[in-house]
Amino acid sequence: MSTAEVDGGQVGPTWRERLTKASPVLVLVPSLAASFIYIFVFTIWTLYISLSNSSLLPSYDFVGLSNYVSLWSNRRWNIAYSNLFLFSAFYIVGAMAIGLLLAILIDQRVRGEAMWRTIFLYPLAVSFIVTGTVWSWLYNPVDGIQMLVRGLGWTDFNFALASDRNTAIYAIIITGIWQSSGFAMALFLAGLRSVDPDLVKAAQIDGASTFRTYRKVILPVIAPIFLAVAVIQIQFAIKTFDLVAALTRGGPGISTTFPAIYVYDLMFQRGQIGEGAAAAMMMLAALAVVLVPYSFYVVWRRRKENRHD
Amino acid sequence: MSSLTIRNLRKSFGSVEVLKGIDIEAKAGEFIALVGPSGCGKSTLLAMIAGLESVSEGEIRIGDRLVNSVAPKDRDIAMVFQSYALYPTMTVRENITFGMESRGVPRPQRDEAVKRVAALLQIEPLLGRKPGQLSGGQRQRVAMGRALVRDPKLFLFDEPLSNLDAKLRVDMRSEIKKLHHRVGKTTIYVTHDQVEAMTLASRIAVMHQGQVQQFDEPQAVYDRPANMFVAGFMGSPAMNFIQTEVGTDTDGRPAVSFKAAGGGTATLALHNGIAGQISTRNVILGIRPEHIFRYSPELKAAKPSIAKVEAPVEMVEPTGAETIGFMRFGDLEVVGRFDPDEAPRMGETITLGVDMSHACLFDPITKNLI
C-alpha cells in the first residue's frame, strides 16, 4: 500500500532532495573559488609580471627572461638563495634531530610528562617576530649573553654570533631550531605513542637492546612522520621572512638576506616589481622541487597500500 | 621434571590486587591453558612469566632457575602475541631472524633455522613478503615461526586465535595442536575461549578474580568442576543450576526436590553414594544440558541412573546437529541438548529423563562442589 503511494507520487526528485544532494557542492564552492583565484590566478599573474618590464606599477610589456637574467647576476640574490639552502639543511636536520631526541626521552615514561611537553612546545606558540626580537637581544654583545657571562667574571668571553657576517646565518639557524624542535617533538611523540606496544615487547623478548629496538623496529614504523615533519619544515624554511626581519634585518651587510626578504625589498622598497616577481617565481620553484615529488610519493604509497588490501 | 613453577604469585597495581596467590606447575612438554573471563588476570600472569610485568610477591621458576628479576630476553622463552606483533617494516624472513640477529647468531646458522621453520609451517613462499601483504592466517603462522625458530624452553601464547574468523580459528587450532605434538615444548596458552582450552590443553587452569579456581585435566574440569564458577564457565550452553532441598523420594532413596512448573514438587533421586556427603538442607543441583533427554522406558533400561521429571517447553533452537530446548522448572529456565529426532516441540509438556550419575551438587553457601 505504501509502495503504491510512493510510486504514484514520484515524478522526479523533490526540491528538498535536490538541495540535499547539491549542498556539499554549494558549501565548497566559495572556498574552492577563493583558493583557485588566490593560488592559480595570482600565480599566473605573478609569472606574467615576472616576464614584463613592470617597475613601480605593473605593466604588461613582454620582455622575456631579462628579469631573471638580472636577478641571477645580482650578488645579493645569489647570497640569499644559497642562504636558503644552508638554512634549510641545518634547520631541518637540527630541528628533527633535537625533536626526535626529546620525543624519545619523553617517551621513557618520565615524571611530569605533560609539563615537559608544554615547555618544549611553547616556543611554537610564540610568533617569529617575538622570537626574533628576543633572540636579537640575547645575541646582542652589549646587553645579551656575552654581557651576562662577562658580568659573571669571564671578561674575555666572546659571543657575537649575530654581529659577525660569517656566523650570523648560524644565529638564525639556532633560533629557528629552538623555535620548531618542539613542534617536531610533538609529531614524533604522537608517532611513538601510536606504535603497537606489543612490537616493543616482542623486540624485548627477541633480545634487542633499547637502541636496536628504536633503530630497527620503532623508527622504521614511524618513517612517514619523518617525511611529514621534513616537508612542513621545508616550507617554513623557504618562507622564512619574519624571523630574519626581526633578528638581523638581513645584516650584517647583506650576509643574512633571504629570498623572501629580497622579494619584499624589490617589490615594495625599490619599485622593481618585475624582478621581484621573478624572485618570487624562483621561490615557488624551490618549493615545487620539494613538494611535487612528495605529493607523487604520497599518491604512490596510497596506491601501493590499496593494492594489498 | 617441571619446566615452569609458579608459587604464591601476587601482582598489585597500586592498591588493586589483580593476582592473589597463583600456584601452577607445568611438567616438561605440557600444554597448559590459562582460561577465564576478561579481567581475570590471565594475561597479566602470562606477561609476568614473560618478564614484561614485574613480580609483586611470590616466585616464578623456569626449569630450576628463579627468574623473578631476569630480563625477558634472558628467560629463554618465545611468545606469540594476540596482535601477532610482527615488525611491519621487515620481511617475513627478517621478522623470523630478528631475534637471532640481536643475539649475534652467525648468518649460515640463521639461514638454516629459517629454512627449517619455514618448511615446518609451510611459509617458504612468503619469506620475501612484508606482514602487510599477508592474510590473517599467514600472519599467525609467521608469528608462530618467529617463536619456533628460537627453540626456547617455554612457549607463551597470548590469545593467538582471537583475531581470526571462525573457520580459520578451528583450522589453526588443530594446527597448533599438531605442532605442539611434533615440537613437544612446554606451552602456556592464554585464552578466553573454553573450547580452545578444552581441545588443546593437557591441563587447564581456570582463573577468576585473580585466583586459580581449578587446575586439572580438561575432562576432570568439565565433569567435576571445583565450584559453580568453573561449572558455569566451562561448557556451552552452560550448566543448569537448580536450587533444591535434600530429602527422600517415594521409594525412600535419598533425593533432591524442587518446585516444578505446575506448582507441585519434582523429586530427583540421587545417584552414587553422594548423599552421605551432604551436610546441608539445601544444595544446588548442576546438570549439563547434554544429560537431559526425552524420557522413554528404553532410556531408563539403558541408563538406570535416569530420573524422571515433567516440564513445559518454552522455546526450541535447532542447530542442525542438535536441538537446544528451553524448559521451565518452577521459576527457572533449564536448557537441554536433544537429538533432533527426539527434539521437544514448543508448547509441549515433555517428560524429561535426567542422568543423575553426571549431576554435580554444590554447597549453596561456599558454592563449592560437594
Interface residues (C-beta under 8 A of the other chain):
Chain A: D196 D198 L199 K201 A202 A203 Q204 I205 D206 G207 A208 S209 R212 K216 V217 P220 V221 A223 E305 H308
Chain B: A50 G51 L52 A71 P72 K73 I77 A78 M79 F81 Q82 S83 A85 Y87 P88 T89 M90 F98 G99 S102 R103 G132 Q133 R146
